[in-house]
């Protein structure tokens, strides 16, 4: 059975944050299938519930949506138009479970690694 999950990502090790950071990351709601992968069919039914919150030390939280495009590309979107999106590398291939890593290209054009730290209903 597929269901929406709340997934928390925290910044993994980067040059600016050699230990990573619990103060930088994303919390988003997404449909996962039984293997832990994103489910585009379920997303299409529940896309209004697939929200994201970007949190970053010393910055206001940003709120947006998880978007999906033809060809399988996923992104976090904070405004209308693809230029405002943060594409997520191979998000369609990732298995979401604690300890796994994902890469997100952020607003500044830098791709940073994030670690899955929590998944809950």
N, C-alpha and C positions, 0 to 999 in steps of 0.2 A: 504494500500500500504506500502511495506517495502522500507526502504531507509537507506543509510549509515548515521551515526550520529557521530559527534565529541563529545566525553564524557570526562569530566574532573573530576578526583578524587583527593581529597586532604587528607593528613594525618589527621585522627581523633585523639582523645585524647589517649595518650600512657604515660607510666611512664617518658620517655625522653621528651615528648612534652605534658604537662598537658592541654594545650589549643589547641592541634592539631597544624598544620602548613600549611600555604598557600604556603610555599617554598618547600614542599615535596609532591610528588604525581605523577600522570600519566595523560597523555592526549592520548586517543586512538580513532581510527575510527573503528566502528563496525556496522553491520546491526541489527536493532531492528525491531521486528514485531509490530503489532498494539497494543499489550499489554505492550510493553516496554521490552520484553525479547530478548536475543540474538537469532538470526535466523541462524542455522547451514547450511541450504540449500542456503540461500543468501550468507553466508560467503564463501561457496564453490565456488560460482560464482565470488565473489569479493575479494578473500583472498589476492591478491596482493595489494589491497587498504587498507587492515585492518592493519594499522601500529600503533605503540605505541611509545611514548616518555616518559621516566622516568626522572623526574627532582627532584633534592635533594639539599638542601642547601650545599654549600661548596663542590660540586662534579660536574663533567661534566655530561651533559645530556647523557642518553643512548637511542639509537634508535633500535627498533626491530619490531616484528610482533605479532599480535594476532593469536594464533594457536588453533586448535580444534582437539581432538583425538576421536577415537572410544570409545564408552561408555559415551560420553558427556563431557569429561573433557576439560576445556579451560585453556590457559596459555599465559603469555607474554614470548616471546622467543627473545633473543638477539644474538644468534649464533646457528650454526647447532648442533643438539644433545639435547636430553631432559634434560641432566644434567645442561644445561644453562638456563632452563626455570624457570619462577616464576609461580607456580600453583595458581589458583584462586579458593577458596573454594566455591562450589555450584554456580559457575557463571551461569550455565545453568538454575538455579532456580530464579535468581535475576530479579526483575523488576527495570529497570533503570529509575529513576526519581530523581530530586534534593531532597536531604535530606535523601535518602536511604544510607545504609552502605554495603560495601563489604570487605572481608578479603583476603589479598594477602600474600602468603609465599614468602618472598624476598630471594635474593642471600645468605644472611647470615643465612637462615633457620628460621628466626623469622617471624611469622604470625602477620601482623599489620592491623588495621582497617583503611579503607579509606571511605570518605563520597563523594557521588555524588554531585558535586556543580554546574555543567552546562552540558546541552545537547543541541547541535545545529546542524542544517543540514550541 
